[in-house]
Amino acid sequence: MFRSNPDGYQPKHQTSTGNWPSSWLPSISSGAALVSSIFLFRRWLLIPLISTGLGWPAVGLADRYRTTQHDFGGVGLLQTPSARMAPEGGFSFNANRTSPYSRYSISVQPLPWLEANIRYIAITNRKYGEAIAGDQSYKDKAIDAKFRLWEESYWLPQVALGFRDMGGTGLFSSEFLVANKRFYDLDLSLGLAWGYIGNRGDVSNPLAEIGLRDEGRAGSTGEVGGEFNTSAFFSGPVGIFGGVEYQTPWDRLRLKAELDGNDYKSEPQANNQDQDSSVNLAAVFRLSHGIDLTAGWERGNTAMFGISFSTNLKSGPLPPKVLDPAPEPRRALPAGVTASQVDWQDVSNRLHDNAGFAVEEIAIKDREVIVTGNQTTYREEAKGLGRASRVLDNSLGKGTYDWYTLVNKPRGMETSENSIRPDRLRALEENRLTLEQMRRATVTATPSIVSKDVVHSETLDKFDIGLSLGYNQNVGGPDGFILYQFLARVSSEYRFSRNQWVHGSVGADLINNFDKFKYDAPSKLPRVRTNVREYLTSSDVVLEHLQYTQTQRIGSDLYAMGYAGVLESMFGGVGGEVLLRPHGSDWAIGVDANWVRQRGFRQDFSFRDYSTWTGHMTGYLQTDIYDVLARGSVGRYLAGDYGATLELSRRFNNGIIVGAWATRTDVPSEDFGEGSFDKGIYFTFPFDAFFARSSKSYGSIAWNPLTRDGGARLSRFYQLYDMTETRNTDRFNRGFGQLMK
């Protein structure tokens, strides 16, 4: 379901849809994360399920007072949220049923004080629209956010401010302020809500009393949606909600009771529900680590059933790398071995097999060994550096050379060099040196041009080919909640030189239900993305990508790339990119420009009449806030519109990335259509988070509420910022603890 990345950097937002445009492009896998995450959990939960089975070992306070999800997704009781936050990196997939609503959501905790949710609600007694969807029930999409204002202390409760359905249709929109206080096994919550959660209207709106908001709250038809309708925030009457969550003496069992702030007399789509009681009750049973089952009684007359799968993207269990070779044991060699006495081909092979370093050349300068190549196996540079140093030490003997230097040269571009003293490495192994002292003795710098004697050069491995499984899907559309396709993908690459290559992939359909795919979204713009149905259904064998690429380091901190061919599933053409990225700097800036033409629907070598120029200037800033990377782009998009994109992403130490983007262009909301502007979230997972062998490959899944033409960006297969990742010295420092692994 993922596209592998053999080079160790990820082309921008490759998704479970294969080559289909994603991220800040309207994703063809609208809602892909909701379904694809199930498969991730099967692997992610494998380790704890094996280790604990259905037994229940003794737990600490953190596990005993773990957070649980509520009906709409996010930490809470049943219908109502709480001020509690999941642990940093928390990730949950939730599904539940309370007639007439079936809810599916993903909740993620990218920062300690921020909770984000995406959600689909099936309103099973309302139709999507018989003219376009037959008997399919109506589906609503939404984005939520909750912000912790302050943490609980001895005297003060924890307080959070939240926004439900703030970026969707607004059918279930609500704002709330909630507080929580724990008394041993009892966790009490009390809050005020505007909108859906507070529809009972217990008290008048204090903001309306002073003229800041209206007493009434405009309802949403759900026809356009997607706007952050700030003018409606905190308007209308206010409802009181709250409840208690009780951790029973049995660690598996949690009990919940809440006062619902909604009276169900103002339900969306004239779908009011009878309510016999405003008190909702539920029991949560932990089936196994990371799996909760919930059964409840809501509205005094309706049963509720739900399941939640949870893990932690920051600290979730990683499989032991039992398939990796062990670091080379020390060999007792005589001192003073000269370069002419060394079998450098054997050294090169061992550097590749044990240290994951694909060698281009090995050179000698005075008392320094310089190895140029590319790390292909280990995500942490320091791990490869430590292993490579042992290989060299075992080949050269103690005291022969003072420095071992590895020069990173991905795709023929020198990006960084790391130098280590072998005597210091031996001192670290013998506990005569601390890891901090070892880091101060290790030099990380920008590669320099020096005179050196090359003692070994590797011939270029020119051809690769591989077979993998591909997956496309469309979630939440009028033709069916899940439309899917599995395909066999053949990918190959031919290299003319280390910085010139052709890469391509072909996909062949295996099984799909795209025969149900009939609906074409309306558009007032050039159809650069909304003709997705034709691309997905016109051929069983497609040319996904066929691109010639050339890269070059054109200055100490300046890199360039040119490319031409079939650039993505819907467009081909020519383009180029230039990136300025100082070594060790928190910032970078790049410019790309492209002339593209729309491909034929059969995704062969045919093209349609539409062509355009597109390109952007992009700034990158690696913030000091929880390792958040900010990307801002301005430029021209595929439909000829001009605007800007902001993307924020958080990388955890284990390599998992959580990100979100939003694009605004000069296209008016009414011309953009449903969704109002392009936005979405994505998750990027390193493959070695799921397998017993180390890998630098990544896969991504993206969720985009709707496919629209405005703000659509060319899905470039390679990006220089990702290809020059080794210029980020902060990442090297954070991974330095892997030096001896």
Secondary structure, DSSP 8 states (H G I E B T S, - for coil): -----TTSS--TT-BTTBTS--TTS--SSTTHHHHHHHHHHHHHTHHHHHHHTT------HHHHT---B-TTSSBBSSSSB-S----TTEEEEEEEEETTEEEEEEEEEEETTEEEEEEEEEEEEEES-HHHHTT-EEEEEEEEEEEEEE---SSS-EEEEEEESSSS--TT-EEEEEEEEEETTEEEEEEEEEEGGGTT--B--HHHHTTSS-SS-----SSS--S--GGGTT-S-EEEEEEEEEE-SSTTEEEEEEE-S--SSS-GGG-----S-SEEEEEEEEEETTEEEEEEEETTTEEEEEEEEEEETTT------TTS----------S---GGGS-HHHHHHHHHHHH-EEEEEEEEETTEEEEEEEE-S-SSHHHHHHHHHHHHHHHH-TTS-SEEEEEE-GGG---EEEEE-HHHHHHHHTTSS-HHHHHHHSEEE-------EEEEE-----EEEEEEEEEEEEEEETTEEEEEEEEEEEEEEEEEETTEEEEEEEEEEEEE-GGG-------SS--SSTTHHHHHHS-SEEEEEEEEEEEEE-SSSEEEEEEEEE-SSSEEEEEEEEEE--TT-SEEEEEEEEEEEEE-TT-SS-EEEEEEEEEEEEEEEE-SSTTEEEEEEEEE-TTS-EEEEEEEEEE-TTS-EEEEEEEEESS-HHHH-TTSSEEEEEEEEEGGGTSSS----EEEEEE-S---STT-----S--HHHHTGGG-HHHHHHTGGGTT-
